[in-house]
Amino acid sequence: MNGAYVAAGALALVGAAIHGGVGEATVVRKLDADALPRTLWGGPRTTLLYIRAIVFVKPVSERPVAVCLRPFGLSFRNSDLSKS
């Protein structure tokens, strides 16, 4: 067992949960759409939509990495790589 990979997977899951939940609650909800700049594709509401999309997509992309790190860390249990 490689504890570093297992710990990295656990930390990635915790980080994804914190980034998604806390980011939405503390940052995105407090943004005033009228104070945001215009973009090439729309006004301030479009900018707010982009920010919400990033806050949503980043944790979603972190979860598969976290889920994959755990079995990878456990796969070194009986291999020669775990001795190095």
C-alpha positions, -999 to +999 in steps of 0.1 A: +000+000+000+013+034-009+000+058+018+009+089-002-015+080-031-043+071-007-038+103+012-036+123-020-069+108-031-086+116+002-073+152+001-084+156-035-119+145-025-120+169+004-106+197-018-132+191-044-160+192-019-146+224-003-140+241-036-175+234-049-195+240-018-176+269-002-168+285-035-204+287-044-215+298-010-189+324-002-178+338-036-204+333-063-235+342-043-220+374-031-211+386-066-232+414-080-239+407-116-242+444-125-207+451-112-191+424-134-175+434-167-190+427-202-174+400-223-173+395-261-202+370-258-225+389-235-231+412-206-224+410-169-248+381-164-228+360-189-197+367-169-214+355-138-225+324-157-189+317-167-178+321-131-205+297-119-195+272-146-158+272-135-168+268-098-189+238-108-166+222-134-134+223-114-146+201-085-163+177-110-130+173-128-112+167-095-134+138-083-123+113-109-087+120-102-093+115-065-112+083-071-084+069-093-057+077-068-071+055-041-070+022-060-036+032-075-023+036-040-037+003-029-024-016-059+012-015-047+004-039-019+023-070-032+044-056-060+081-050-063+076-013-067+064-009-031+099-020-019+117+009-036 
